[in-house]
Amino acid sequence: MDELAPRPLTEPHPSRLAPDHPRRAEILAAHAAALDAGQAGYPDPVSGLFVLTAGFLARRGTCCGRGCRHCPYINNV
């Protein structure tokens, strides 16, 4: 099992979702709603693609290395 990064599952690494992203609040709200509902993911408000939540990714136990927006394994730098 990979070690989780020392940050809340609600906070993506800045390299995966920039703090100044114009739709960051909307994306984080969709992610939080999916986390609260125990869902695996949510439709991205920007692209419409299905985005996996940090909770789902954490339950998998390892990083897949595909650059997931909410990867709970990459450390803050």
C-alpha positions as CSV (number, residue, x, y, z in Angstrom):
1,M,0.0,0.0,0.0
2,D,1.2,3.5,-0.8
3,E,1.3,6.1,1.9
4,L,-1.3,8.9,1.7
5,A,-0.1,12.5,1.4
6,P,-0.4,14.6,4.6
7,R,-3.4,16.7,3.5
8,P,-7.1,16.3,3.7
9,L,-8.8,14.2,0.9
10,T,-10.7,17.4,0.0
11,E,-7.6,19.3,-1.0
12,P,-5.9,18.3,-4.3
13,H,-2.2,18.8,-4.9
14,P,-1.7,22.2,-6.5
15,S,-0.1,20.7,-9.5
16,R,-3.3,18.8,-10.2
17,L,-5.8,21.6,-9.6
18,A,-4.2,25.1,-9.5
19,P,-5.3,27.4,-6.7
20,D,-6.1,30.0,-9.3
21,H,-8.1,27.7,-11.6
22,P,-11.1,29.8,-12.7
23,R,-13.6,27.0,-11.8
24,R,-11.8,25.6,-8.8
25,A,-14.6,26.3,-6.3
26,E,-17.1,24.6,-8.6
27,I,-14.8,21.6,-9.1
28,L,-14.1,21.3,-5.3
29,A,-17.8,21.5,-4.6
30,A,-18.6,18.7,-7.0
31,H,-15.8,16.6,-5.5
32,A,-17.0,17.3,-1.9
33,A,-20.5,16.3,-2.8
34,A,-19.3,13.0,-4.3
35,L,-17.1,12.3,-1.2
36,D,-20.0,13.0,1.1
37,A,-22.3,10.7,-0.9
38,G,-19.6,7.9,-0.9
39,Q,-19.6,8.0,-4.7
40,A,-16.5,6.9,-6.7
41,G,-16.5,10.1,-8.7
42,Y,-18.3,13.0,-10.3
43,P,-18.8,14.5,-13.8
44,D,-16.2,17.3,-14.2
45,P,-18.0,20.7,-14.5
46,V,-15.4,21.7,-17.2
47,S,-15.1,18.7,-19.5
48,G,-18.0,16.5,-18.5
49,L,-15.6,13.6,-18.0
50,F,-15.9,11.3,-15.0
51,V,-13.3,12.2,-12.3
52,L,-12.5,9.8,-9.5
53,T,-12.6,11.1,-5.9
54,A,-9.7,11.1,-3.5
55,G,-11.8,8.8,-1.3
56,F,-12.2,6.2,-4.0
57,L,-8.5,6.5,-5.0
58,A,-7.4,6.1,-1.3
59,R,-9.5,3.0,-0.9
60,R,-7.6,1.4,-3.9
61,G,-4.5,1.5,-1.8
62,T,-2.0,2.5,-4.5
63,C,-1.3,5.3,-6.9
64,C,-1.9,4.3,-10.6
65,G,0.5,7.0,-11.9
66,R,-2.1,8.4,-14.4
67,G,-2.1,11.9,-13.0
68,C,-5.5,11.8,-11.3
69,R,-6.8,15.3,-10.2
70,H,-7.6,14.2,-6.7
71,C,-4.7,11.7,-6.2
72,P,-4.3,11.3,-2.4
73,Y,-0.8,9.9,-2.7
74,I,1.3,12.6,-4.2
75,N,2.9,14.8,-1.5
76,N,2.7,18.5,-1.2
77,V,5.8,20.2,-2.4
